Amino acid sequence: MPLDIASHLQPEKALPVNAAEAHLVGRVWRPDVDGPSVVTLRDGNLIDITASFATVSELCEAEDPAAALRSARGETLGPIGPILANSAPDTRDPARPWLLSPTDLQAHKAAGVTFAISMLERVIEEKARGNPAAAEAIRGEITALVGDDLSQLKPGSPEAMRLKDVLIAQGAWSQYLEVGIGPDAEIFTKSQPMSAVGTGADAGLHRVSTWNNPEPEVVLVVTSDGRIVGATLGNDVNLRDVEGRSALLLGKAKDNNASCTLGPFIRLFDAKFSLDDVRRMELTLVVEGEDGFVMHGASNMSKISRDPADLARQMLGPHHQYPDGAILFLGTLFAPTKDRGAPGKGFTHALGDLVTIATPKLGALVNRMKTSDECPPWTFGTRALMANLAKRGVLK
């Protein structure tokens, strides 16, 4: 029987614990205008501020986005509760608004292999060639060589380079170790602008994958001039077997219909919320299966190998520009090894799994897993957005 996602989509569960004092910005689909609107939360109500800022990208480019959000005029759409609940597709009233991903025109980027434990799991995937049955034995071999705690090893440092020499001599070097402890971070394209789905939506797994997992991550919001102005939650859905076969299949492993989930809102930086809060965050993960399976996990940002600000600098600068800004998944400490089914097979999703990613200062992101071809197809892109905004007369 399908699990009840609507019960997770309640303000007391989905919103930050201090939502009343947070500067939250998101997007909703408004059936009455046949398009998306930029919204903020004020006194428990969602306010459509599209007349002031036609896109989230435009708001984030302001000199002080939080101050700009406070002064934005808008139209009250109603209490957050019913709109949040209407974000569950199974029970949705298509005549009423529902939440979307809080991003729009920004490039959707991700940093990989930013935590030591997940780095080792990537090495294991590569050496297992996408075969989960071989992973346990390889895990033992790799940890015997490098240990399971590399959290104090600074990427690119002399100590890291000495470890690299040892691993090369042992025949254990890997492209994942190169970006995990070498000087250059892995920055890749997770999905296209406008393609992400929001909380409550179905999330997609490519049908060919039989070994996959959620990746609970903090996602930075970065402006075109490199300022980090806020954060949200994301699930960087990962196909372990596809990427494990070849790193050249990263696009197929990462960028599929509905495989990028974000939300529920972007929390903008202000006097009470900053990048230091992101650096201290601990994310929790719960996977609930229709078969009764439950898995708990966590990702502690204090254990990240590369500072979030350094990752943002490696993404955007003189070498690469994003005129509409960018978002950046920061990677995850979570690497699931709990068996589901046969011993030694490790974890993989079952269709219908409910995935909840949460942290007190950002709220909770909830999605149900389906195959990508069963999720609603992505049809509303940038061209459609511009046409809709022009029709509504809100483009400046």
C-alpha positions in Angstrom: 0.0 0.0 0.0 1.4 3.5 -0.9 2.7 5.4 2.1 0.9 8.6 3.2 3.1 11.4 2.0 0.5 14.0 2.9 1.0 13.4 6.6 4.6 14.6 6.2 3.5 17.8 4.4 2.4 19.7 7.5 3.9 23.1 8.5 5.1 21.9 11.9 7.1 19.1 10.1 8.1 20.9 6.9 9.1 24.4 8.0 12.2 25.5 9.9 11.7 25.6 13.6 12.1 29.4 13.6 10.2 30.0 10.4 8.6 33.2 11.7 11.9 34.9 11.9 13.4 33.3 8.7 13.6 34.9 5.3 12.1 32.2 3.2 11.6 32.3 -0.5 10.0 29.6 -2.7 7.8 29.0 -5.8 4.3 27.8 -6.3 2.4 26.7 -9.3 -0.7 28.9 -9.7 -3.4 27.2 -11.8 -5.3 30.5 -12.1 -2.4 32.1 -14.0 -1.2 28.8 -15.6 2.3 29.4 -14.3 4.7 29.7 -11.4 5.0 32.5 -8.9 7.7 33.6 -6.5 6.5 33.4 -2.9 7.5 34.2 0.7 6.1 33.3 4.0 4.6 36.0 6.2 2.6 35.4 9.4 1.8 31.9 8.2 0.6 32.9 4.8 2.2 32.5 1.4 2.6 35.9 -0.4 3.0 36.0 -4.1 5.8 38.6 -4.8 6.1 38.0 -8.5 5.1 41.6 -9.2 8.3 42.7 -7.4 10.6 39.8 -8.4 9.6 37.8 -11.4 12.1 35.1 -10.7 13.9 33.7 -7.6 17.1 34.3 -9.6 16.3 38.1 -9.8 15.6 38.3 -6.1 18.9 36.6 -5.2 20.8 39.0 -7.3 19.7 41.9 -5.1 22.4 43.6 -3.1 20.7 42.4 0.1 18.2 39.7 -0.9 16.8 39.4 2.7 16.1 43.1 2.8 14.7 43.0 -0.7 12.4 40.2 0.3 11.1 42.1 3.4 10.2 45.1 1.2 8.6 43.2 -1.7 4.9 43.9 -2.2 2.6 41.0 -2.9 -0.7 39.2 -3.0 -1.8 36.8 -0.3 -2.4 33.3 -1.6 -3.6 31.9 1.7 -2.2 29.8 4.7 0.9 27.7 4.0 -0.8 24.5 5.4 -3.3 23.8 2.5 -0.8 24.8 -0.2 1.9 22.5 1.4 -0.5 19.6 1.7 -1.6 20.1 -2.0 2.0 19.4 -3.0 1.3 15.7 -2.7 0.4 14.6 -6.3 -1.8 11.7 -5.2 -4.3 13.9 -3.4 -3.7 17.2 -5.3 -6.5 19.5 -6.2 -5.3 20.8 -9.6 -7.4 24.0 -9.2 -5.4 25.1 -6.1 -1.7 26.2 -5.8 1.1 23.7 -4.8 4.8 24.1 -4.0 7.5 23.8 -6.7 11.3 23.7 -6.4 12.4 27.1 -4.9 14.9 27.6 -7.8 14.3 28.7 -11.3 16.9 30.2 -13.7 20.0 29.3 -11.7 22.4 26.6 -13.0 22.0 23.4 -10.9 25.5 22.3 -10.0 26.9 19.7 -7.5 30.1 19.0 -5.7 31.1 15.3 -5.4 33.3 13.4 -3.1 33.5 16.1 -0.4 33.3 13.7 2.6 35.9 11.0 3.4 33.4 8.2 4.0 31.4 8.9 0.8 34.7 9.2 -1.1 35.6 5.7 -0.1 32.2 4.4 -1.2 32.8 6.0 -4.6 36.1 4.1 -4.8 34.3 0.9 -3.9 31.6 1.5 -6.6 34.3 2.0 -9.2 36.2 -1.1 -8.3 33.0 -3.2 -8.0 32.1 -2.0 -11.6 28.5 -1.4 -10.4 28.1 -4.8 -8.9 26.7 -4.5 -5.3 27.5 -8.1 -4.5 31.2 -7.3 -4.8 31.1 -4.2 -2.7 31.6 -5.7 0.8 34.8 -7.4 0.1 36.3 -4.4 -1.7 35.2 -2.2 1.2 37.4 -4.3 3.5 40.4 -4.1 1.1 40.2 -0.3 0.7 39.7 0.5 4.4 42.6 -1.7 5.3 44.8 0.5 3.1 43.5 4.0 4.0 41.4 3.5 7.2 37.9 4.8 7.6 38.6 8.3 9.0 40.2 10.8 6.6 38.3 13.7 8.1 41.5 15.5 9.2 43.2 15.2 5.9 43.1 18.5 4.0 42.6 18.0 0.2 45.7 19.1 -1.7 47.9 19.3 1.4 51.4 17.7 1.5 50.0 15.0 3.7 47.3 14.2 1.2 49.9 14.0 -1.6 52.0 11.6 0.4 49.0 9.4 0.9 48.3 9.6 -2.9 51.9 8.3 -3.5 51.3 5.4 -1.2 48.0 4.4 -2.8 49.5 4.7 -6.3 52.3 2.4 -5.2 49.7 -0.1 -3.9 47.7 0.0 -7.1 44.8 1.5 -5.2 44.6 5.0 -6.7 41.3 6.1 -8.1 39.8 9.1 -9.9 37.5 9.5 -6.9 40.5 9.8 -4.6 41.9 12.4 -7.0 39.0 14.7 -6.4 38.6 13.6 -2.8 42.0 14.5 -1.5 43.6 16.2 -4.5 43.7 20.0 -5.0 40.7 20.2 -7.4 37.1 19.6 -6.4 34.6 17.6 -8.5 32.0 20.1 -9.7 29.4 18.7 -12.1 26.0 19.6 -13.6 23.3 18.0 -11.6 20.3 19.1 -13.7 19.1 21.9 -15.9 17.6 25.2 -14.8 13.9 24.8 -14.2 14.1 21.0 -14.1 14.2 20.4 -10.3 11.1 19.2 -8.4 10.0 20.4 -5.0 8.9 18.9 -1.7 6.0 16.4 -2.0 6.8 15.6 -5.7 7.7 12.2 -7.0 11.4 11.8 -7.4 12.9 9.9 -10.3 15.2 6.8 -10.6 16.4 5.8 -14.1 14.7 2.5 -14.9 18.0 0.7 -15.7 19.4 1.2 -12.2 19.2 -1.6 -9.6 21.7 -0.1 -7.0 20.9 3.4 -6.0 20.4 5.6 -3.0 19.3 9.1 -1.7 22.0 11.7 -1.0 20.9 14.2 1.6 22.7 17.5 1.0 22.7 21.2 1.9 22.5 23.3 -1.3 24.1 26.8 -1.5 22.5 29.6 -3.4 25.2 31.6 -5.2 24.8 34.8 -7.2 26.3 35.7 -10.5 29.1 37.6 -8.8 29.9 34.8 -6.4 28.1 35.8 -3.2 26.6 33.0 -1.2 23.2 34.4 -0.2 21.2 31.4 1.1 20.7 27.7 1.4 18.1 24.9 0.9 17.9 21.2 1.1 18.4 18.8 -1.8 18.4 15.1 -2.7 21.2 14.4 -5.2 19.7 11.0 -6.2 22.5 8.7 -7.0 22.7 5.6 -9.3 25.6 3.7 -7.8 25.6 0.9 -10.4 25.6 3.3 -13.4 28.3 5.6 -12.1 30.3 2.6 -10.9 30.4 1.1 -14.3 32.2 4.3 -15.6 32.6 7.8 -14.4 31.8 8.8 -18.0 28.2 7.8 -17.3 27.9 10.5 -14.6 25.4 12.4 -16.7 23.2 9.3 -17.0 23.6 8.6 -13.3 22.7 12.1 -12.1 20.6 14.0 -14.6 17.3 12.3 -15.2 13.7 13.4 -15.1 12.8 14.4 -11.5 16.1 13.2 -10.1 16.9 16.6 -8.6 14.7 17.5 -5.6 15.0 20.8 -3.7 13.1 22.6 -1.0 10.9 23.3 0.7 12.2 26.9 0.6 15.4 28.8 0.2 16.4 30.4 3.5 18.2 33.6 2.8 21.2 34.7 4.9 20.5 37.5 7.4 21.6 38.5 10.9 20.2 35.2 12.3 21.3 32.8 9.6 24.6 32.6 7.8 27.2 30.3 6.2 28.5 29.4 9.6 25.1 27.9 10.4 25.5 25.8 7.2 29.0 24.7 8.3 27.5 23.3 11.6 24.4 21.7 10.2 23.5 18.0 10.7 21.1 16.6 8.3 18.9 13.6 9.1 17.6 11.1 6.6 14.7 8.7 6.9 13.8 6.2 4.1 10.4 4.4 4.6 9.5 1.6 2.3 6.1 0.1 1.5 7.6 -3.2 2.5 8.1 -1.9 6.1 11.8 -1.3 5.7 13.0 1.8 7.5 16.5 3.3 7.3 17.9 6.2 9.2 21.0 8.2 8.3 22.7 11.5 8.9 25.2 13.9 7.3 27.2 16.2 9.5 28.5 19.3 7.7 31.3 19.8 10.2 33.0 16.7 8.7 33.1 18.0 5.2 36.6 17.9 3.7 36.3 21.1 1.7 34.8 24.3 3.1 31.6 25.4 1.4 33.0 28.7 0.4 36.0 27.1 -1.3 33.6 24.8 -3.2 31.6 27.9 -4.4 34.9 29.5 -5.5 35.9 26.5 -7.5 32.5 26.5 -9.2 32.3 30.2 -10.2 35.0 32.8 -10.9 37.1 34.1 -13.7 37.2 30.7 -15.2 33.4 30.2 -15.3 30.4 32.5 -15.1 26.7 31.9 -14.4 24.8 35.1 -15.3 21.6 33.9 -13.6 23.4 32.6 -10.5 23.8 29.0 -9.5 23.0 26.5 -6.8 25.5 24.1 -5.5 24.9 20.7 -3.8 27.7 20.4 -1.2 27.9 16.6 -1.1 27.0 14.1 1.7 28.6 12.1 4.5 25.8 9.5 4.1 26.9 6.3 2.4 24.3 3.5 2.9 25.6 0.0 3.6 22.6 -1.4 5.5 21.4 -4.6 3.8 17.9 -4.5 2.2 16.9 -8.0 1.2 19.8 -10.5 0.8 22.8 -10.2 3.1 25.7 -8.4 1.6 23.6 -6.7 -1.1 23.6 -3.4 0.7 20.9 -0.8 0.3 18.9 0.2 -2.8 15.6 1.9 -3.3 12.3 0.2 -3.8 9.7 2.0 -5.8 7.3 3.9 -3.5 10.0 4.7 -0.9 9.4 7.9 1.0 12.6 9.9 1.6 12.7 12.7 4.2 15.7 14.9 4.5 15.6 17.4 7.3 17.5 19.9 9.5 16.0 22.3 12.0 17.1 25.6 10.3 16.0 24.6 6.8 12.9 22.3 7.4 12.2 19.0 5.7 12.2 17.9 2.1 10.0 14.9 1.4 9.7 12.9 -1.9 8.4 9.5 -3.1 10.6 7.5 -5.4 9.4 6.3 -8.8 11.1 5.6 -12.0 11.9 8.7 -14.0 9.6 7.7 -16.9 6.7 7.4 -14.4 7.2 10.9 -13.0 5.5 13.8 -14.7 7.7 14.8 -17.6 9.5 18.1 -17.5 7.7 20.4 -20.0 7.8 23.9 -18.5 11.2 25.4 -19.2 12.7 28.8 -19.5 11.0 29.7 -22.8 7.6 28.8 -21.3 8.4 30.8 -18.1 9.3 34.0 -20.1 6.1 33.7 -22.2 4.0 33.2 -19.1 5.5 36.1 -17.2 5.2 38.4 -20.3 1.5 37.4 -20.6 1.0 38.3 -16.9 2.7 41.7 -17.4 5.3 41.2 -14.6 8.5 41.4 -16.6 10.3 44.6 -16.1 
